Amino acid sequence: MSNMKKQYTENQKLSELVCANYNLLSVMSRFGLSLGFGEQTVRMACEKQHVDTYTFLAIANYMEKRTSFDEASDDSPERAISLETLIFYLQQAHIYFLDFNLPTIRRKLLDALDYSQSELAFLILKFYDEYVNEVRKHMAYEDKVVFKYVSSLLKGEKPENYHIGIFEEKHDQIAEKLSDLKSIITKYYPSHANIHQINSVLFDIYSCENDLNLHCDVEDNIFVPLVKKLEKELESEPEKRMQIVKNILHPNASNVSKGATTEATDEQYTLSEREKEIVSCVAKGYTNKEMADKLFISAHTVITHRRNIARKLQIHSPAGLTIYAIVNKLVEIQEIR
C-alpha cells in the first residue's frame, strides 16, 4: 500500500484541514481567508471570500509536499492556478515576513541576548539587522519589478526589456543567513544565557527559515514556470492573445534524494589550524587575495579552505564567521575592521 497522503480537495471541510494541520493557517492568511468559516467546505469558504479555490488547493498541497508540479499535463492542478491570485498570495507573504515575523524575532532576540557579553550581543543584532535589510531589498524587487512585469503580461502586453528568466537567474534562497545565525546561537552562544528565551527565539528562527525556504520554492517551482508558459503563449499569433489571457485570468470558468547516512565524527566538524587562520582573516576583513599573500598560499587554496569551513561549521557568511571567531577567541573585537 502506498504511503502517499491524499491531496486536499475542495469538498473537504476547511475546519478539518486546519485541525489536521495547523500550518495551513499561514497559507490561509496569505490568501486572505479569515477564520469563522463554520462547517463550510474549502470551495464554499473560498468562493464566499473571493479566493480562487484551485489556487488555494494547489499551494496548500504543494506546501505539504502532497503534489508535484514537475510534470505539466492537461489535467495537472498547475493549469487551474490563477496567476493573479498567486501574486496576491506572494505579496501577502512578503507583508507577513517584513511587517510581522522578522520584527517579532528581533524583539525576542533583544530580550534573549546576554548584555554582559556586550560586543557579541551587538554583533548578533548587527548581523540580524543586515540580514533583514537584504530580505527587504529582495522582496521589494519582486514587488516593484517582477510582479509588475507579470501584471503587464496578464493584460496581454509583453515588455521588451525584461523576461522572467532574469529573475530566475538571480533568485536565491534568502534563508541562508538565518541558517548561519541559527548555527552560531546553537553551537557557540555562552552557556549562562537564559535557556528558555534563547530556545524560544531559536524555535522562531528555525520556523522562519523553513517558511522562507518554502516561499522561495513556490516562486521557483510554481510561479516561474507559470510565467514562462504565459510568456511563450503571448509570443503566439496576435489573434490568440486575448483568449490566452482570458483563460489565465479565469482558469476555471468553462522534490530530497536519499543518500547514504554516515555517522558524524569530530574530525568532520573540527577546524584545522590553517582553517582557523582563514576564519581569523575573514573576521579581520581580509580579501581572498590578501589572505593568500599573508599565509603564502594561492587564492584557489583560500577558496577551498573557505568551502571546507562553511561545510564544517554550516556558517557561510563573513558576518557569521566573524561572530564565530569572537566567540571562539580567534580574534579580539579590536582587530575587526
N, C-alpha and C positions, 0 to 999 in steps of 0.2 A: 504494500500500500504506500502511496506517495505521501511524503511528509509536508508537501507544499500546502500552505494555507490557502483557503478560498479567498477570492477577491471580495472587497466590499462591493455591495450592489445598491442600486437606487431604491430597492424595495425594503431594505433593512431599516429598522427604527434607528434614527440618529442617536438617541439616548443609549441604545445598546452598544453602538460603536464606541461611544465615549467611555462607557463603563468598562468595556473590554480593553480599551487602550486610551489612557488619558493623554497621551502625546498628541492625539488628534485635536486637542483643544487649541494648540498653537496653529495648526492648519486651518481650523475653523475661523479663528480670529483674523487671520490674514486674508481670508475670503470675505470678511465682514459678516460671518454667520454668528448671530448672537445667541445667548442661552434662552431658556424659556420656551423651547420648541415642543414640549409635551410629548405626545405619542406620535409625532409626525415622522414619516419615513424620510430618508435622505432626499428623495426627489421633492417631496412636499415642502420640506424646510427650505431647500434651495430655491424652489420656484417662488415661495412666499417672500423670500428675502432677496430675490432678483439675482441669484448666483447661478451660473451655468452648471448644471448638475454633473455633466460628464467631465468637465474640467476639474471640479472638486474631487470626484472619484478617482480621476487619473492621478492627481497629485497625492491624494491620501494613500492610494495603493502603492505608488512609487516610493513614497516616504517609508512605507513599511516593507519595501522590497518584495511586495506581493506580485508585482508585474514588471515586465521589462519593456523598454522602448528601443531595444537594439535592432529589432526587425520590424519594418513597417509593412503592413499588408492592408488590403481593402477593409478588413474588419477589425483592424487594430484600434484600441482606445485612443491612440495618438490622433487619428483622423477626426475624432469628435471634440478635440480640445479647442476652446476659443482663445485665440491669442490675446484678445482684449482682456478677457478675464484673467489669463495667466500673467499679463503685465501688471494688472491691478494687484494680484497676489504678491508678485515680486516687490512691487513698490511698498506694499504694506509690511512686508518682511523687513525692508530697509528701515522703515519708521520704527518698527519694534526693536531692532538691534541698536540703532543710533539714539533713539529717544528714551528707551526703557532699559533694555538688557545690559548694554555696556556701561551706562552710567550707574546702574544698580551694583554691578560688580565692583566698580571703582569705589563706591561708598563703603561696601563691605571690606574691600581691601584696605581702605583707610583705617577702619576700625580694627582690623586684624593685625596690622603691622606693629612690630615692636620698635618703639621710637627710642629705646636705649641703643638700638643699632641704627642711628640716625642716617649715616651715609648709605647703608644698604636699603633702608626704607625709602629714601629719596630716589635711589637708582631704580628700584622696582616701580615706583609710581611714575617716574620719568619714562621708563620702558613701556608701561601700560598706556600712558597718555600718547606717546608717539605711535603706538600700535593703533589706537582708536582713531587718530588723525589719518592714518593710512587707510583704514576701513572707510572713513567718511569720504575721502577722495575717490576711492574705488567705487563706492555706491553712488556718489554724485555724478561720476562719469556715466554710469549706467542710466541714471535718471534723466540726465540732460542731453546725452548723445544717443545711446543705444535705443532706449525706449522711444525717444522722439523719432528716430530713424524708422523704427518698426511701425509707428503710428502713421508715418508717411506711406509706407508700403500698404498698410490696410486701407488707405484712401485711393490706392491704385497708382501712387506716384513712386518712381524709382530714382532717388537721388544718385547722381553720377559719381560723387566724390567719397562714397562710403559703401561698405558692404559688411555683412555680419562676420565674415572671415577675419576682419581687422580686430574685432572684439574677441573672437575665439582664440586668435593667436596670442593676444596679450592677457587673456583671462587666467588668473592664477588662484590657487587656494589661499584665501585670506586668513585662514585659521592657523597657519603655520606658526606664527609668532606666539599665539596663545599656547601652543604646544611647548614652546621654549619656556614661557613663564610657568606653566604647569610643572615642567621638569625641575626648574630651579627651586620652586617652593617645596615640592615633594621631596627632593633629594638633599637640598643644601640649606634650607632655611633653619635658623637656630632652633634647637630643640626646646628652649624655655619659652617659646611663644605660646599664646593661648591656643591650645589644640582644637577647641571647639570652633572658634572663629576661623582659624586657618583652614580646617577641614570643610567648613561651610562655604568659604569663598572658593576653595579648590573644587568642590562639587559644582558650583556655578560655572567655573571656568571650563571644566570637563563638558558640562552640558552645552555651554555656548559654543565651544569648539566643535562638538558634534553637530549642533544646529547649523552653524555656518558652513560646515562641510556639505551637509545635505542641501542647503540652499544653493551652493555652487554646483552641486551635482544636478539639481533641477535645471539650472541655467545651461549647463553643458550638454546634458543628455535629453532634455525635452525642449527648452526654449530655442536654443541654437539650431537644432535640426528642423524645427517648425519654420523658423525664419528663413533658413536656406531653401526649404521647399517653396515658401512664398516667393522668394527672390527668383527662383527658377521658373515658377509659373508666370510671374509677371513679365518675364522675358519672351513669353509666347506671343502669338498673334494678338494685336490690339483688341480685336473684337471679343476675345475670350476673357479679357482682363476683368470686366465688371462682374461676370458670373463667378470668376475665381474669388474675387474679393468678397462677394456676397456669401459664397459658401464658407469662407473663413470666418466672417463676422457672425454668421448664423449657421454653424456646422450641423445643427440637429433639427433644422426646420423641415425639410421634405422627407553593475555586475562585479569577490576576492578569491583568487586561485588558492588551492590548498597546497601549501609547501610542507616539506618535511620539518617536523618540530625537533628542536635540539635543546638540550639543557644549557642554560647560560652559565658561563664561567666568569670568575672575577676578572680574568685577563681580557675578556671581551669589553669590559667597561672601564678598565684602569688605564689612565693616560701614561704614556711613556714620558721620560724626561724631556725628550725633544718636543713632544706634543704639548707638554706644559709650557715650554718656552714659546711655542707658537701661540697658545692661549694668552700668555702674558703680553706678547707683542700685539695681538689683536686688541686687547684691553687698553693698551697704550696708544692705539690709533695708527699703528704702522700699516702701510700698504703691503701687498704681497711682495713687491719688488724690494721694498725696504727690509722686510723680514728676510728675504733671500740674501741680501747683501750683509745684513747683521749676523746671520747664522752660517754664512758661507755655504749655502746650498742653492739649488736652482729654484726659479719661480714655480716650475712644474712640481717640484718636490714639496714646496709650501702648500700648493693647492691640494696635493694628495694627502698631506697631513691634515689639512682642514676638513677634508671629506671624512677621514677616519675619526677625527674629533667629533664631528656632527653625528656620525653613526653611533659612536660610543656614548655620548652624553645626551643625544636627542635634543641638542641645542644648536640651532643653525645660524642665528643672527649675531652680529658683533655685540649688540647691546646685551643679549643673553649671555654671551661668553664673558663679557665684562663683569656682570654680576657674579657669574660662576667664579671668575678669577679672584674677586674681592672676598667672597665667602670662603674660598679655599686658600686665602692668603698667598696667592701667586703674585699679586701686585698690591701696592698701597694706594689708597684713594688719591694721594697727591700725585701719583705717577700717571693718572689718566688724563689724556689730552682733552 
